[in-house]
Amino acid sequence: MGRYYTDQERYEFCRKYRLSKKTISEFANENGINRHTFGDWLNAYGNIDGKFINIKDTCENENEIVKTKDV
């Protein structure tokens, strides 16, 4: 079984990928993530309240994540 990544970690990988200008395969290989799994994360990144990434609030500055209260 592979490593579990938190929602925040998934979000950060997607954000870093968008800034990297690398291919999905290159970025996933460099970070030890399965290419298909990473593709799923990227698809979910477009839908922040999606199944894979559930971050309720983000800052106006996309380089910073706002911590949400436990619901």
N, C-alpha and C positions, 0 to 999 in steps of 0.2 A: 504494500500500500504506500502511496506517495505522501509527501508532506502536505499538511493542511495550511492554507493561507487565509489569514483574516480578511474581512472586507476591506479594511484600510490598506493592507499589503497589496491586494489585487488592484485597488484603485491606484496606488502609487506605481505599480508596474505598468499599468495602462498609461498613466500620465507620462512616465519616463519614456515609454515606447514612442508616444506621439512626438516627444521632443527630440528623440534620437535619430529620426529619419533612416532607420534601419529596416530591413525586411522583418516580417513576423518571425520567420525561421531563425534569422541571425540573432534577434533580440532574445527569443525564447531559449536558444542554445546557450547563449552567453550567460543566461540567468538560471539555467537548469530547470526550465519549465517545459512541459510537453507542448509542442506547437499547436496541437488541436485544442488543448485546454486553454492555452493563452488566447487563441482565436475566439473561444467562447467568452472569455473575460472581456475582450475588446468589443464584441457584440453587445454585451451587457453594459459596457461603459457608456454607450450611447443612451442607455435607459438606466439612469443612476438608481432608480428604485426597483431595479430588476432582480431576478432570481439570484444572480451570482454576486452582485455588488449592491449592498444596501446601506448607503450613506445618506442620512436624512438632510444634512446641511453641509454646504460647501461655502467657502469664502469667495468673495469677489475675486480675490487673488487665487488663481487655481493652483498655486504652489503650496498652499496651506490648507489643511483640513480642520474644520471646526469640530470639536468633540461634542457629541450630543449626550444629553442626559439619558440614563438608563430608564427605559419605559416600562 
